Amino acid sequence: MMTDPIRFYSKIAAYHELSNFAPFGFEADGVYWPTVEHYFQAQKFPGAVSAAYREKIRAAKTPKEAKALGRTRNIAIRPDWEEVRDGVMLAALRKKFAAGELRELLRATGDRPLVEASPFDSYWGCGRSERGKNRLGELLMQVRSELNGDVARE
């Protein structure tokens, strides 16, 4: 029997903590990132030349602002972004859910499918068609399996 999926997206819905916009930060690369979204968007701009822009994204007041800054193409993004973005997201999720209440929240989802119910994103979410890739949900389920000891980290 398939268990009902947990759908998350909005900050007012249940399980909003699973969203990349949820205000749960973590430390990476020697600095504090306010949300997964801040970290993820900043990683599009590696190297010393882009350090100031990464910091601008990290310091953005909201995850929405960080996303907008990350979407600019006035500054070139890393050429391998399409290949590395899932790994960047996985690393951020591992940090976010490494300890405390968030770790327990994710583990408590059991074996239920996790679906980012974004009508706007058919790569990270399910999209308007409900047939999107749901990569965020898949990566969260991978982190949950790792936390539960079901699978080894890659």
C-alpha positions in Angstrom: 0.0 0.0 0.0 1.4 3.4 -1.0 1.4 5.9 1.8 0.1 9.4 1.0 2.8 11.8 -0.1 3.8 14.7 2.0 3.5 17.8 -0.1 5.3 20.9 0.9 5.8 24.4 -0.6 4.3 27.3 1.2 5.5 28.7 4.5 2.0 28.4 5.9 1.5 24.7 5.0 2.4 21.7 7.0 6.0 20.6 6.6 7.0 24.0 5.4 10.3 23.3 7.1 11.3 21.1 4.2 11.2 24.1 1.8 14.5 25.7 0.8 12.9 29.0 1.7 12.3 27.9 5.3 14.3 30.1 7.7 16.7 27.3 9.0 20.3 28.1 8.4 23.6 26.2 8.7 27.3 26.8 8.5 29.2 25.9 5.3 32.4 27.2 3.8 33.2 28.9 7.1 30.1 31.2 7.0 26.5 31.0 8.1 23.9 30.6 5.4 20.3 31.8 6.4 18.6 29.2 4.1 19.3 26.4 1.7 18.2 28.8 -1.1 20.8 31.4 -0.1 23.6 28.7 -0.2 22.3 27.1 -3.4 22.1 30.3 -5.4 25.5 31.5 -4.3 27.2 28.3 -5.4 26.5 29.3 -9.1 29.3 31.8 -8.8 32.5 30.1 -7.6 36.0 31.5 -7.4 37.7 34.6 -6.1 36.3 36.9 -8.8 32.7 36.1 -7.7 33.4 36.2 -3.9 31.7 39.6 -3.5 28.6 38.5 -5.4 28.4 35.2 -3.4 28.5 37.4 -0.2 25.7 39.6 -1.6 23.5 36.6 -2.1 24.4 35.2 1.4 23.5 38.6 2.9 20.2 38.9 1.0 17.3 39.7 3.4 15.0 37.0 2.1 15.4 33.7 0.2 13.3 35.2 -2.6 15.9 38.0 -3.0 18.7 35.4 -2.9 16.9 33.5 -5.7 16.5 36.6 -7.8 20.2 37.4 -7.4 21.1 33.8 -8.3 19.1 34.0 -11.5 21.0 36.9 -12.9 23.0 36.2 -16.0 24.8 39.6 -15.9 27.5 37.6 -14.1 28.4 34.3 -15.7 27.5 31.2 -13.7 29.8 28.2 -13.5 29.8 26.3 -16.8 29.2 23.0 -15.2 26.2 24.1 -13.2 23.7 21.7 -14.8 26.0 18.8 -13.9 26.8 19.9 -10.3 23.5 21.5 -9.1 22.0 18.3 -7.7 25.2 17.6 -5.7 25.2 21.2 -4.4 21.6 20.8 -3.3 22.3 17.5 -1.6 25.2 18.9 0.3 23.1 21.8 1.5 20.2 19.5 2.6 22.7 17.3 4.5 23.9 20.3 6.4 20.4 21.6 7.1 19.0 18.4 8.4 22.2 17.2 10.2 20.9 17.7 13.7 18.2 18.8 16.1 14.5 19.3 15.4 14.9 19.4 11.6 16.6 16.1 11.6 13.8 14.6 13.7 11.2 16.2 11.5 12.6 14.7 8.4 13.1 11.2 10.0 9.5 11.3 11.3 8.2 11.5 7.7 8.8 7.7 7.7 8.7 6.2 4.2 6.1 8.7 2.8 7.0 10.2 -0.5 8.1 13.8 -0.3 6.9 16.2 -3.0 7.8 19.8 -3.5 4.4 21.0 -4.7 5.7 24.1 -6.6 3.4 24.8 -9.5 6.3 26.9 -11.0 9.1 24.4 -10.9 9.1 21.1 -12.8 12.7 20.3 -12.0 13.0 20.7 -8.3 9.2 20.3 -7.8 6.3 18.6 -9.4 5.3 21.5 -11.4 1.8 22.5 -12.5 1.4 19.2 -14.4 2.2 17.2 -11.3 4.6 15.2 -13.5 7.8 17.2 -12.8 11.0 15.6 -11.7 10.6 16.5 -8.0 14.4 16.5 -7.5 14.1 18.3 -4.2 11.7 15.7 -2.9 14.0 12.9 -4.1 17.1 14.4 -2.5 15.2 14.9 0.8 14.2 11.3 0.7 17.8 10.3 0.1 19.0 12.4 3.1 16.2 10.8 5.2 17.4 7.4 4.2 21.0 8.3 5.1 19.8 9.7 8.5 17.9 6.5 9.1 20.9 4.4 8.2 19.0 2.8 5.3 21.7 3.8 2.7 25.3 4.9 2.9 26.2 8.4 1.8 27.6 8.5 -1.7 
